């Protein structure tokens, strides 16, 4: 699928244009399944549970978070795409399931036609880490280290993720011999980083901050050194970590990812409105905003129309990043 195909679809949303009035039978009338891309204990799981708790209280029905790792988010997205469009199952994911995977491979779902955008809740970028004993303190030294060793490894949480794209972009721009190693999530990758199985890994800022604090196994010393963050700005979680752009690396490293919610396509408009109202109310609370900041995200909410339109605007940016990274855009 190319950008023309996606734009032609118009990221269609029932909110775009005139929608027929529909009556809603007591939504929700049973437990709601919130499908989160990633592993248990991952950032989407942690944040999803905070939203689920708020929604449960507001709706008087349990909202249960179910994590589905693997395949760069495709498994989680496909599950929701094929779920009944009644609002009782919706998705919590990140940018690449909607705006990256379609350019890289054939997905079992249509990333646009099969989903109803709800709202983003935060934007930001991942950070690149090495072990604390590595002779590296910035991106230039990381590149030089890779070349001096002849080859290094770099772990991400899957093929086609933003972290994977940034890795390939760095390789293409610098010629550094870096082997990408995909994992199902951050936890396994970081365990292997600490154990010396791999040389470097990506992480969300909050996870990296925990590793910087150390634990009993490291004698309270930092386990990692964080050398850069992707995106247009530093994270308040790791304010001392410079961006790739600040270190002289542009041409795609300024592109940011969002965390957001989507429902199956054709979910009735009044149901969508109820879900979005609950998500927005939760996102305004100090607890949720602090959780977002703790994860290294800048809080952001939009209407379903705005979310659909922002995805349309971001499509060419992600396609350009994919091509700049030398990865085949299908």
Secondary structure, DSSP 8 states (H G I E B T S, - for coil): --HHHHHHHTT--TTSS--------SS--S-EEEEEES-TTSHHHHHHHHHHHHHHHHHTS-EEEEEE--GGGHHHHHHHHTS-SSSSEEEEEETHHHHTHHHHS--SS-TTTTEEEEEEEEEE--EEEEETTSS-SSHHHHHHHHHHHS-EEEEESSTTSHHHHHHHHHHHHH---EEEEE-SSHHHHHHHHHTTSSSEEEE-HHHHHHHHH--GGGTTS-SEEEEEE-SSS--GGGTTS-BTGGGT--SSTT--EEEEEEEETT--HHHHHHHHHHHHHHHHSHHHHHHHHHTT-EE----HHHHHHHHHHHHHHHHHHHHHTT----
